[in-house]
Amino acid sequence: MTTTPSAPVAVVTGADSGIGRATAVRLARLGMDVGITWHTDRAGAEETAAEVAKEGRRAETEHLDLTGPPAAADVVDRLADRLGGIDALVNNAGTGTATPFTEIAPDTLRHVLDVDLIGPFLCGQRAARRMIAQGRGGRIINVTSVHEHQPKVGAAPYCAAKGGLGLLTQVMALELAEHGILVNSVAPGEIATPMTGQEDTDVRTEPRPGVPLGRPGDAREVAEVIAFLAGDTGSYVTGASWTVDGGMTRMGPMAGSGLRDDSWRRV
């Protein structure tokens, strides 16, 4: 016999700021209790929890260091135990590099792969096992990047990890569909977050000539797509990559982030 918690439960990794925080708050608004993980910013995670509480939902926080697999994935089980189950996992925690390929140290390579690929693999595995045991399906959303699809100079480990996570998403979608578990990736472009040095920036004041929409994205715009995939409205969507980039990938991320004027818009 299966049991149902008083509210659906989501776990969002790296929810102490940026896309993770916006997602946690948006899922709370959707009616979900939220498990929040943080790596270095405990105060940020507590601020996110307070925002979730303002939406009338429960929040629990846990420290997560994805460079310590496989035990790091225990956080999924701990949060699920405290919140009464798990219905959605958002693998959002991530890291990157800005180093030429020939200069990347093995330790740096391993660090990025652990955080951006192996960690989401293991957290997704834990969540899927619990969802199967619960017997009511679920959602797993892997936050990748436009670099799931296209390369960037200086980001070899990041691109390798995000590209791998994108294909892993497709395998997960195929294998977990029979259990009613839908798996998708969300691939942001340049989003105004602490990771890009633009926390609390009004994106409308930041010109990006190389991006068709002419500006960076707001974390809440990414959260809206994640909420669609995590909720009932995304019930026939699985195995897809949802790019949220203002059209950047149509230009190519190298061009989209590097062009300095609008001359490309005219013949």
Secondary structure as UniProt FT lines:
FT   STRAND          9..12
FT   TURN            13..16
FT   HELIX           18..29
FT   TURN            30..31
FT   STRAND          33..38
FT   HELIX           42..54
FT   TURN            55..56
FT   STRAND          59..63
FT   TURN            66..67
FT   TURN            69..70
FT   HELIX           71..73
FT   HELIX           74..83
FT   STRAND          88..91
FT   HELIX           101..103
FT   HELIX           106..113
FT   HELIX           114..118
FT   HELIX           119..134
FT   STRAND          138..143
FT   HELIX           146..148
FT   TURN            153..154
FT   HELIX           156..176
FT   HELIX           177..179
FT   STRAND          181..188
FT   STRAND          191..192
FT   HELIX           194..196
FT   TURN            199..200
FT   HELIX           203..205
FT   TURN            209..210
FT   TURN            212..213
FT   STRAND          217..218
FT   HELIX           219..230
FT   HELIX           232..234
FT   TURN            235..236
FT   STRAND          241..244
FT   TURN            246..247
FT   HELIX           248..251
FT   HELIX           253..258
FT   HELIX           263..265
//
